Amino acid sequence: MEHAMPSTLITGANRGIGLEFVRQYLANGWQVYAACRDPSSASELHRLADTGNHNLRILVLEVTDPISIEAAAAELDGQAIDLLLNNAGVMGARGQTIGSIDYDAWAKVLDANAMGPMRVSEAFVDNVARSDRKLIVTITSGMGSLTDNTSGGSIAYRSSKAAVNMVMRSLAIDLAPRGITCVVVNPGWVQTAMGGPHAKITPAESVTKLRCLIETLGPAQSGKFFNYDGKEYPW
């Protein structure tokens, strides 16, 4: 029997690390479901689609909007998803410190970065369970590590990434009976709109290493926090 083409659903696929994952998995022969908030402005995704690549399907998906997520899930009803890649995230307002915290802005960061991946995982868990690989990989940040926080600041972003780490740690346990592996990965400091021009590595370098790591993941790694180079990251 011919083996089915592996498939991935990538959120926040219109730029940065998400777009690079789309490029690399397409080049590797995967079926790619590229999800983003506003496909009409995702010019790079459309350029990839226009090259005649029939393995790319672009979906509308806003991780803070349950109706949008339900609509995307309905579009993929019955499709197996080997790798659910929770990549969408926001940085939030910079420069906030004690005495000047914008709590509404903080709530929006938590909504996108912690609750967003949970909503998406919940909506597509049956698709993942139907696949061969059964992977949920969530892009977190070293800034979500309690151990690694020696510089303070960035309270909204740090707390949202620490929160999603715990969400995925719990999901790893809750979904183990279904054979689903859940891990969080730190992509490194990457040259993206979020990481800025002074970051140490390019999206291509980060994603190439992350893809190598993802290839090794299975139930024995579920619930762990990895750096992009494959080493475990301190919680």
C-alpha positions in Angstrom: 0.0 0.0 0.0 1.3 3.4 -0.9 2.1 5.5 2.2 0.0 8.6 2.5 1.8 12.0 2.1 2.5 13.4 5.6 0.6 16.6 6.4 1.0 19.6 8.6 -1.3 22.4 9.8 0.8 25.6 10.6 -0.8 28.6 12.3 0.7 32.0 11.8 1.9 30.8 8.4 2.0 34.1 6.6 5.4 35.3 7.8 8.5 34.6 9.8 9.1 31.2 11.2 5.6 30.0 10.1 6.2 30.9 6.5 9.6 29.2 6.6 8.0 26.0 7.9 5.6 26.2 5.0 8.4 26.6 2.5 10.5 23.7 3.9 7.7 21.2 4.4 6.4 21.9 0.8 9.9 21.4 -0.5 10.0 18.1 1.5 6.8 16.9 -0.2 4.4 17.4 2.6 0.7 18.4 2.3 0.7 21.8 4.0 -2.3 23.6 5.5 -1.1 27.1 5.9 -3.4 29.0 8.4 -3.3 32.7 9.0 -5.6 35.5 10.2 -5.9 37.3 6.9 -4.9 35.3 3.8 -5.8 38.2 1.5 -2.6 40.0 2.7 -0.4 36.9 2.8 1.4 37.7 -0.4 4.2 35.2 0.1 1.8 32.3 0.7 -0.1 33.2 -2.5 3.2 33.4 -4.4 4.0 29.8 -3.2 0.5 28.7 -4.2 0.8 30.3 -7.6 3.9 28.3 -8.5 1.5 25.5 -9.1 2.2 23.7 -5.8 -1.0 21.6 -5.2 0.2 20.5 -1.8 -0.4 23.9 -0.3 -3.9 24.9 1.0 -4.3 28.4 2.6 -6.9 28.6 5.4 -8.4 31.5 7.4 -7.7 30.9 11.1 -7.5 33.5 13.9 -6.4 31.8 17.1 -8.3 34.2 19.3 -11.6 33.6 17.4 -13.4 30.3 18.2 -15.8 30.8 15.2 -12.8 31.1 12.8 -11.2 28.0 14.3 -14.4 26.0 14.0 -14.8 27.0 10.4 -11.2 25.9 9.6 -11.7 22.6 11.4 -14.9 22.0 9.4 -12.9 22.5 6.2 -10.4 19.8 7.3 -13.0 17.5 8.8 -11.8 13.9 8.4 -8.3 14.9 7.2 -5.4 13.3 9.1 -2.8 15.9 10.3 0.5 14.4 11.2 1.9 17.6 12.7 -0.1 20.4 14.2 2.3 23.3 14.5 1.1 26.0 16.9 3.2 28.8 15.7 0.9 31.9 15.8 1.8 34.4 18.6 2.1 38.0 19.5 4.7 40.0 21.4 2.4 42.6 22.8 3.3 46.2 23.8 6.9 46.7 24.7 8.4 48.6 27.6 5.8 47.8 30.2 7.0 47.6 33.7 5.6 47.8 37.2 3.6 51.0 37.5 2.8 51.1 33.8 1.2 47.7 33.0 -1.6 47.7 30.4 -3.7 44.9 31.7 -6.0 44.8 28.7 -3.0 44.5 26.4 -1.6 41.7 28.6 -5.0 39.8 28.4 -4.7 39.9 24.6 -1.2 38.4 24.7 -2.4 35.6 27.0 -5.4 35.1 24.7 -3.3 34.7 21.6 -0.2 32.9 23.0 -1.7 30.6 25.7 -5.4 30.1 24.9 -4.9 30.3 21.2 -2.8 27.1 20.9 -5.2 25.3 23.3 -8.2 26.3 21.1 -6.5 25.1 18.0 -5.3 21.8 19.6 -8.8 21.2 20.9 -10.4 21.8 17.4 -7.9 19.6 15.5 -7.2 16.8 18.0 -9.2 14.3 16.1 -7.3 15.1 12.9 -4.0 14.6 14.7 -5.3 11.3 16.3 -6.2 10.0 12.8 -2.6 10.5 11.5 0.6 8.3 11.6 2.8 10.8 13.4 0.3 12.2 16.0 2.3 15.3 16.8 1.4 18.6 18.4 4.4 21.0 18.5 4.0 24.4 20.0 6.5 27.2 19.4 7.2 28.7 22.7 10.2 30.9 23.8 13.2 30.7 26.1 11.6 33.8 27.6 8.9 31.4 29.0 11.5 29.6 31.1 11.4 30.4 34.8 15.0 29.2 35.2 16.3 31.2 32.3 14.8 34.5 33.4 17.7 36.5 34.7 16.9 39.8 33.0 13.3 40.5 34.1 10.9 42.6 32.1 8.6 41.5 29.2 6.0 40.3 31.8 3.1 39.9 29.4 5.1 37.9 26.8 7.0 35.9 29.4 3.9 34.9 31.3 2.1 33.9 28.2 4.8 31.6 27.1 5.2 30.1 30.6 1.4 29.5 30.5 1.5 27.8 27.1 4.3 25.6 28.4 2.1 24.4 31.2 -0.9 24.0 28.9 1.1 21.7 26.6 2.6 19.8 29.5 -0.9 19.0 30.7 -2.1 18.1 27.2 0.9 15.7 26.9 -0.5 13.8 29.8 -4.2 14.1 28.9 -3.6 13.0 25.3 -1.2 10.2 26.0 -4.0 7.6 25.9 -4.7 8.6 22.3 -1.0 8.2 21.3 -0.6 12.0 20.7 2.8 13.5 21.5 2.9 17.2 22.6 6.1 19.2 23.0 7.1 22.9 23.2 10.1 24.2 21.3 12.2 27.3 21.6 13.1 28.5 18.0 16.0 30.6 19.2 16.4 34.3 18.7 15.4 34.5 15.0 15.6 37.4 12.5 11.8 38.0 12.1 9.5 41.0 12.5 9.2 39.8 16.2 12.9 38.9 16.7 14.3 42.0 15.0 17.3 42.5 12.7 19.9 41.9 15.4 18.8 38.3 16.2 21.4 35.6 15.9 19.9 33.1 13.4 17.8 33.2 10.3 14.4 31.6 10.0 15.8 29.1 7.6 18.5 28.0 10.1 16.0 27.8 13.0 13.4 25.8 11.0 15.9 23.4 9.5 17.1 22.5 13.0 13.5 22.4 14.3 12.5 20.0 11.5 15.4 17.7 12.4 14.2 17.7 16.0 10.5 17.1 15.0 11.6 14.0 13.0 12.8 12.5 16.3 9.7 13.1 18.4 7.5 10.4 19.7 5.7 9.4 22.9 9.0 9.2 24.9 9.5 12.9 24.3 6.0 14.0 25.0 5.7 16.7 27.7 9.2 18.0 27.1 10.6 21.5 26.3 13.3 21.5 23.7 15.7 24.1 22.2 15.8 24.2 18.4 19.2 22.4 18.5 17.5 19.4 20.1 18.8 19.9 23.7 16.2 20.0 26.4 15.4 23.5 27.7 15.0 24.3 31.5 11.4 24.9 32.5 
